[in-house]
Amino acid sequence: MREGIEHVIHIGSLEVGGVGHITLHWWIELPTGQICDARARMWLGDDPRVPHGVFEPRDGLRYVSKAVKSFDYSPVIFWAITEKPIEEFNLHAD
């Protein structure tokens, strides 16, 4: 929101083939179809099949959206998701 990037916030579940399932999960979908997921590894571990960051959907991942949300820009929610203050986020980092 801070950067003015169009997105949809999803609430649902995630299943990663051969790794596990998260019953209640949040992620962001970008207009390009890419997914931004910052917490799957927190619940499912550092297995390379578990997504992290911004990526294209791929085989072995099953995101099931049950609702979409819209929020006002919130540094508190950013910190809760990333464990970093929003001031540390640099969209244009090299």
Phi and psi in radians as a Rosetta constraint file:
Dihedral C 1 N 2 CA 2 C 2 CIRCULARHARMONIC -1.028 0.35
Dihedral N 2 CA 2 C 2 N 3 CIRCULARHARMONIC -0.653 0.35
Dihedral C 2 N 3 CA 3 C 3 CIRCULARHARMONIC -1.567 0.35
Dihedral N 3 CA 3 C 3 N 4 CIRCULARHARMONIC -0.023 0.35
Dihedral C 3 N 4 CA 4 C 4 CIRCULARHARMONIC 1.264 0.35
Dihedral N 4 CA 4 C 4 N 5 CIRCULARHARMONIC 0.447 0.35
Dihedral C 4 N 5 CA 5 C 5 CIRCULARHARMONIC -1.536 0.35
Dihedral N 5 CA 5 C 5 N 6 CIRCULARHARMONIC 2.168 0.35
Dihedral C 5 N 6 CA 6 C 6 CIRCULARHARMONIC -1.124 0.35
Dihedral N 6 CA 6 C 6 N 7 CIRCULARHARMONIC 2.417 0.35
Dihedral C 6 N 7 CA 7 C 7 CIRCULARHARMONIC -2.871 0.35
Dihedral N 7 CA 7 C 7 N 8 CIRCULARHARMONIC 2.892 0.35
Dihedral C 7 N 8 CA 8 C 8 CIRCULARHARMONIC -2.211 0.35
Dihedral N 8 CA 8 C 8 N 9 CIRCULARHARMONIC 2.284 0.35
Dihedral C 8 N 9 CA 9 C 9 CIRCULARHARMONIC -1.640 0.35
Dihedral N 9 CA 9 C 9 N 10 CIRCULARHARMONIC 2.122 0.35
Dihedral C 9 N 10 CA 10 C 10 CIRCULARHARMONIC -1.848 0.35
Dihedral N 10 CA 10 C 10 N 11 CIRCULARHARMONIC 2.554 0.35
Dihedral C 10 N 11 CA 11 C 11 CIRCULARHARMONIC -2.169 0.35
Dihedral N 11 CA 11 C 11 N 12 CIRCULARHARMONIC 2.223 0.35
Dihedral C 11 N 12 CA 12 C 12 CIRCULARHARMONIC -3.117 0.35
Dihedral N 12 CA 12 C 12 N 13 CIRCULARHARMONIC -2.337 0.35
Dihedral C 12 N 13 CA 13 C 13 CIRCULARHARMONIC -2.366 0.35
Dihedral N 13 CA 13 C 13 N 14 CIRCULARHARMONIC 2.832 0.35
Dihedral C 13 N 14 CA 14 C 14 CIRCULARHARMONIC -2.361 0.35
Dihedral N 14 CA 14 C 14 N 15 CIRCULARHARMONIC 2.312 0.35
Dihedral C 14 N 15 CA 15 C 15 CIRCULARHARMONIC -2.119 0.35
Dihedral N 15 CA 15 C 15 N 16 CIRCULARHARMONIC 2.239 0.35
Dihedral C 15 N 16 CA 16 C 16 CIRCULARHARMONIC -1.960 0.35
Dihedral N 16 CA 16 C 16 N 17 CIRCULARHARMONIC 1.994 0.35
Dihedral C 16 N 17 CA 17 C 17 CIRCULARHARMONIC -0.908 0.35
Dihedral N 17 CA 17 C 17 N 18 CIRCULARHARMONIC 2.245 0.35
Dihedral C 17 N 18 CA 18 C 18 CIRCULARHARMONIC 1.350 0.35
Dihedral N 18 CA 18 C 18 N 19 CIRCULARHARMONIC -0.006 0.35
Dihedral C 18 N 19 CA 19 C 19 CIRCULARHARMONIC -2.096 0.35
Dihedral N 19 CA 19 C 19 N 20 CIRCULARHARMONIC -0.982 0.35
Dihedral C 19 N 20 CA 20 C 20 CIRCULARHARMONIC 2.904 0.35
Dihedral N 20 CA 20 C 20 N 21 CIRCULARHARMONIC -3.006 0.35
Dihedral C 20 N 21 CA 21 C 21 CIRCULARHARMONIC -2.384 0.35
Dihedral N 21 CA 21 C 21 N 22 CIRCULARHARMONIC 2.404 0.35
Dihedral C 21 N 22 CA 22 C 22 CIRCULARHARMONIC -1.952 0.35
Dihedral N 22 CA 22 C 22 N 23 CIRCULARHARMONIC 2.049 0.35
Dihedral C 22 N 23 CA 23 C 23 CIRCULARHARMONIC -1.219 0.35
Dihedral N 23 CA 23 C 23 N 24 CIRCULARHARMONIC -0.746 0.35
Dihedral C 23 N 24 CA 24 C 24 CIRCULARHARMONIC -2.121 0.35
Dihedral N 24 CA 24 C 24 N 25 CIRCULARHARMONIC 2.003 0.35
Dihedral C 24 N 25 CA 25 C 25 CIRCULARHARMONIC -2.505 0.35
Dihedral N 25 CA 25 C 25 N 26 CIRCULARHARMONIC 2.594 0.35
Dihedral C 25 N 26 CA 26 C 26 CIRCULARHARMONIC -2.082 0.35
Dihedral N 26 CA 26 C 26 N 27 CIRCULARHARMONIC 2.473 0.35
Dihedral C 26 N 27 CA 27 C 27 CIRCULARHARMONIC -2.667 0.35
Dihedral N 27 CA 27 C 27 N 28 CIRCULARHARMONIC 2.961 0.35
Dihedral C 27 N 28 CA 28 C 28 CIRCULARHARMONIC -2.039 0.35
Dihedral N 28 CA 28 C 28 N 29 CIRCULARHARMONIC 2.393 0.35
Dihedral C 28 N 29 CA 29 C 29 CIRCULARHARMONIC -1.959 0.35
Dihedral N 29 CA 29 C 29 N 30 CIRCULARHARMONIC 2.285 0.35
Dihedral C 29 N 30 CA 30 C 30 CIRCULARHARMONIC -1.616 0.35
Dihedral N 30 CA 30 C 30 N 31 CIRCULARHARMONIC 2.790 0.35
Dihedral C 30 N 31 CA 31 C 31 CIRCULARHARMONIC -1.018 0.35
Dihedral N 31 CA 31 C 31 N 32 CIRCULARHARMONIC -0.391 0.35
Dihedral C 31 N 32 CA 32 C 32 CIRCULARHARMONIC -1.352 0.35
Dihedral N 32 CA 32 C 32 N 33 CIRCULARHARMONIC -0.146 0.35
Dihedral C 32 N 33 CA 33 C 33 CIRCULARHARMONIC 1.662 0.35
Dihedral N 33 CA 33 C 33 N 34 CIRCULARHARMONIC -0.173 0.35
Dihedral C 33 N 34 CA 34 C 34 CIRCULARHARMONIC -1.173 0.35
Dihedral N 34 CA 34 C 34 N 35 CIRCULARHARMONIC 2.705 0.35
Dihedral C 34 N 35 CA 35 C 35 CIRCULARHARMONIC -1.981 0.35
Dihedral N 35 CA 35 C 35 N 36 CIRCULARHARMONIC 2.475 0.35
Dihedral C 35 N 36 CA 36 C 36 CIRCULARHARMONIC -2.010 0.35
Dihedral N 36 CA 36 C 36 N 37 CIRCULARHARMONIC 2.004 0.35
Dihedral C 36 N 37 CA 37 C 37 CIRCULARHARMONIC -2.307 0.35
Dihedral N 37 CA 37 C 37 N 38 CIRCULARHARMONIC 1.999 0.35
Dihedral C 37 N 38 CA 38 C 38 CIRCULARHARMONIC -1.838 0.35
Dihedral N 38 CA 38 C 38 N 39 CIRCULARHARMONIC -0.026 0.35
Dihedral C 38 N 39 CA 39 C 39 CIRCULARHARMONIC -2.253 0.35
Dihedral N 39 CA 39 C 39 N 40 CIRCULARHARMONIC -0.012 0.35
Dihedral C 39 N 40 CA 40 C 40 CIRCULARHARMONIC -1.024 0.35
Dihedral N 40 CA 40 C 40 N 41 CIRCULARHARMONIC -0.707 0.35
Dihedral C 40 N 41 CA 41 C 41 CIRCULARHARMONIC -1.234 0.35
Dihedral N 41 CA 41 C 41 N 42 CIRCULARHARMONIC -0.409 0.35
Dihedral C 41 N 42 CA 42 C 42 CIRCULARHARMONIC -1.099 0.35
Dihedral N 42 CA 42 C 42 N 43 CIRCULARHARMONIC -0.642 0.35
Dihedral C 42 N 43 CA 43 C 43 CIRCULARHARMONIC -1.626 0.35
Dihedral N 43 CA 43 C 43 N 44 CIRCULARHARMONIC -0.567 0.35
Dihedral C 43 N 44 CA 44 C 44 CIRCULARHARMONIC -1.921 0.35
Dihedral N 44 CA 44 C 44 N 45 CIRCULARHARMONIC -0.047 0.35
Dihedral C 44 N 45 CA 45 C 45 CIRCULARHARMONIC 1.594 0.35
Dihedral N 45 CA 45 C 45 N 46 CIRCULARHARMONIC -3.137 0.35
Dihedral C 45 N 46 CA 46 C 46 CIRCULARHARMONIC -1.573 0.35
Dihedral N 46 CA 46 C 46 N 47 CIRCULARHARMONIC 0.344 0.35
Dihedral C 46 N 47 CA 47 C 47 CIRCULARHARMONIC -0.996 0.35
Dihedral N 47 CA 47 C 47 N 48 CIRCULARHARMONIC 2.372 0.35
Dihedral C 47 N 48 CA 48 C 48 CIRCULARHARMONIC -1.083 0.35
Dihedral N 48 CA 48 C 48 N 49 CIRCULARHARMONIC -0.306 0.35
Dihedral C 48 N 49 CA 49 C 49 CIRCULARHARMONIC -1.359 0.35
Dihedral N 49 CA 49 C 49 N 50 CIRCULARHARMONIC -0.280 0.35
Dihedral C 49 N 50 CA 50 C 50 CIRCULARHARMONIC -1.459 0.35
Dihedral N 50 CA 50 C 50 N 51 CIRCULARHARMONIC 2.176 0.35
Dihedral C 50 N 51 CA 51 C 51 CIRCULARHARMONIC -1.250 0.35
Dihedral N 51 CA 51 C 51 N 52 CIRCULARHARMONIC 2.735 0.35
Dihedral C 51 N 52 CA 52 C 52 CIRCULARHARMONIC -2.748 0.35
Dihedral N 52 CA 52 C 52 N 53 CIRCULARHARMONIC 2.365 0.35
Dihedral C 52 N 53 CA 53 C 53 CIRCULARHARMONIC 1.547 0.35
Dihedral N 53 CA 53 C 53 N 54 CIRCULARHARMONIC -2.583 0.35
Dihedral C 53 N 54 CA 54 C 54 CIRCULARHARMONIC -1.814 0.35
Dihedral N 54 CA 54 C 54 N 55 CIRCULARHARMONIC 2.256 0.35
Dihedral C 54 N 55 CA 55 C 55 CIRCULARHARMONIC -2.719 0.35
Dihedral N 55 CA 55 C 55 N 56 CIRCULARHARMONIC 2.884 0.35
Dihedral C 55 N 56 CA 56 C 56 CIRCULARHARMONIC -1.441 0.35
Dihedral N 56 CA 56 C 56 N 57 CIRCULARHARMONIC 2.423 0.35
Dihedral C 56 N 57 CA 57 C 57 CIRCULARHARMONIC -0.975 0.35
Dihedral N 57 CA 57 C 57 N 58 CIRCULARHARMONIC 2.550 0.35
Dihedral C 57 N 58 CA 58 C 58 CIRCULARHARMONIC -2.530 0.35
Dihedral N 58 CA 58 C 58 N 59 CIRCULARHARMONIC 2.895 0.35
Dihedral C 58 N 59 CA 59 C 59 CIRCULARHARMONIC -0.993 0.35
Dihedral N 59 CA 59 C 59 N 60 CIRCULARHARMONIC 2.524 0.35
Dihedral C 59 N 60 CA 60 C 60 CIRCULARHARMONIC 1.660 0.35
Dihedral N 60 CA 60 C 60 N 61 CIRCULARHARMONIC -0.185 0.35
Dihedral C 60 N 61 CA 61 C 61 CIRCULARHARMONIC -1.947 0.35
Dihedral N 61 CA 61 C 61 N 62 CIRCULARHARMONIC 2.291 0.35
Dihedral C 61 N 62 CA 62 C 62 CIRCULARHARMONIC -2.240 0.35
Dihedral N 62 CA 62 C 62 N 63 CIRCULARHARMONIC 1.696 0.35
Dihedral C 62 N 63 CA 63 C 63 CIRCULARHARMONIC -1.576 0.35
Dihedral N 63 CA 63 C 63 N 64 CIRCULARHARMONIC 2.208 0.35
Dihedral C 63 N 64 CA 64 C 64 CIRCULARHARMONIC -2.113 0.35
Dihedral N 64 CA 64 C 64 N 65 CIRCULARHARMONIC 1.935 0.35
Dihedral C 64 N 65 CA 65 C 65 CIRCULARHARMONIC -1.518 0.35
Dihedral N 65 CA 65 C 65 N 66 CIRCULARHARMONIC 2.281 0.35
Dihedral C 65 N 66 CA 66 C 66 CIRCULARHARMONIC -1.915 0.35
Dihedral N 66 CA 66 C 66 N 67 CIRCULARHARMONIC -0.277 0.35
Dihedral C 66 N 67 CA 67 C 67 CIRCULARHARMONIC -2.859 0.35
Dihedral N 67 CA 67 C 67 N 68 CIRCULARHARMONIC 2.773 0.35
Dihedral C 67 N 68 CA 68 C 68 CIRCULARHARMONIC -2.133 0.35
Dihedral N 68 CA 68 C 68 N 69 CIRCULARHARMONIC 2.614 0.35
Dihedral C 68 N 69 CA 69 C 69 CIRCULARHARMONIC -2.226 0.35
Dihedral N 69 CA 69 C 69 N 70 CIRCULARHARMONIC 2.698 0.35
Dihedral C 69 N 70 CA 70 C 70 CIRCULARHARMONIC -2.231 0.35
Dihedral N 70 CA 70 C 70 N 71 CIRCULARHARMONIC 2.404 0.35
Dihedral C 70 N 71 CA 71 C 71 CIRCULARHARMONIC -2.247 0.35
Dihedral N 71 CA 71 C 71 N 72 CIRCULARHARMONIC 2.690 0.35
Dihedral C 71 N 72 CA 72 C 72 CIRCULARHARMONIC -1.297 0.35
Dihedral N 72 CA 72 C 72 N 73 CIRCULARHARMONIC 2.665 0.35
Dihedral C 72 N 73 CA 73 C 73 CIRCULARHARMONIC -0.890 0.35
Dihedral N 73 CA 73 C 73 N 74 CIRCULARHARMONIC 2.252 0.35
Dihedral C 73 N 74 CA 74 C 74 CIRCULARHARMONIC -2.506 0.35
Dihedral N 74 CA 74 C 74 N 75 CIRCULARHARMONIC 1.956 0.35
Dihedral C 74 N 75 CA 75 C 75 CIRCULARHARMONIC -1.062 0.35
Dihedral N 75 CA 75 C 75 N 76 CIRCULARHARMONIC -0.500 0.35
Dihedral C 75 N 76 CA 76 C 76 CIRCULARHARMONIC -1.175 0.35
Dihedral N 76 CA 76 C 76 N 77 CIRCULARHARMONIC -0.790 0.35
Dihedral C 76 N 77 CA 77 C 77 CIRCULARHARMONIC -1.136 0.35
Dihedral N 77 CA 77 C 77 N 78 CIRCULARHARMONIC -0.689 0.35
Dihedral C 77 N 78 CA 78 C 78 CIRCULARHARMONIC -1.014 0.35
Dihedral N 78 CA 78 C 78 N 79 CIRCULARHARMONIC -0.805 0.35
Dihedral C 78 N 79 CA 79 C 79 CIRCULARHARMONIC -1.109 0.35
Dihedral N 79 CA 79 C 79 N 80 CIRCULARHARMONIC -0.724 0.35
Dihedral C 79 N 80 CA 80 C 80 CIRCULARHARMONIC -1.081 0.35
Dihedral N 80 CA 80 C 80 N 81 CIRCULARHARMONIC -0.609 0.35
Dihedral C 80 N 81 CA 81 C 81 CIRCULARHARMONIC -1.436 0.35
Dihedral N 81 CA 81 C 81 N 82 CIRCULARHARMONIC -0.682 0.35
Dihedral C 81 N 82 CA 82 C 82 CIRCULARHARMONIC -1.878 0.35
Dihedral N 82 CA 82 C 82 N 83 CIRCULARHARMONIC -0.260 0.35
Dihedral C 82 N 83 CA 83 C 83 CIRCULARHARMONIC 1.078 0.35
Dihedral N 83 CA 83 C 83 N 84 CIRCULARHARMONIC 0.510 0.35
Dihedral C 83 N 84 CA 84 C 84 CIRCULARHARMONIC -2.425 0.35
Dihedral N 84 CA 84 C 84 N 85 CIRCULARHARMONIC 2.580 0.35
Dihedral C 84 N 85 CA 85 C 85 CIRCULARHARMONIC -1.213 0.35
Dihedral N 85 CA 85 C 85 N 86 CIRCULARHARMONIC 2.569 0.35
Dihedral C 85 N 86 CA 86 C 86 CIRCULARHARMONIC -1.070 0.35
Dihedral N 86 CA 86 C 86 N 87 CIRCULARHARMONIC -0.434 0.35
Dihedral C 86 N 87 CA 87 C 87 CIRCULARHARMONIC -1.112 0.35
Dihedral N 87 CA 87 C 87 N 88 CIRCULARHARMONIC -0.412 0.35
Dihedral C 87 N 88 CA 88 C 88 CIRCULARHARMONIC -1.427 0.35
Dihedral N 88 CA 88 C 88 N 89 CIRCULARHARMONIC -0.219 0.35
Dihedral C 88 N 89 CA 89 C 89 CIRCULARHARMONIC -1.379 0.35
Dihedral N 89 CA 89 C 89 N 90 CIRCULARHARMONIC 2.160 0.35
Dihedral C 89 N 90 CA 90 C 90 CIRCULARHARMONIC -2.178 0.35
Dihedral N 90 CA 90 C 90 N 91 CIRCULARHARMONIC 1.832 0.35
Dihedral C 90 N 91 CA 91 C 91 CIRCULARHARMONIC -1.091 0.35
Dihedral N 91 CA 91 C 91 N 92 CIRCULARHARMONIC -0.477 0.35
Dihedral C 91 N 92 CA 92 C 92 CIRCULARHARMONIC -1.868 0.35
Dihedral N 92 CA 92 C 92 N 93 CIRCULARHARMONIC 0.493 0.35
Dihedral C 92 N 93 CA 93 C 93 CIRCULARHARMONIC -1.196 0.35
Dihedral N 93 CA 93 C 93 N 94 CIRCULARHARMONIC 2.559 0.35
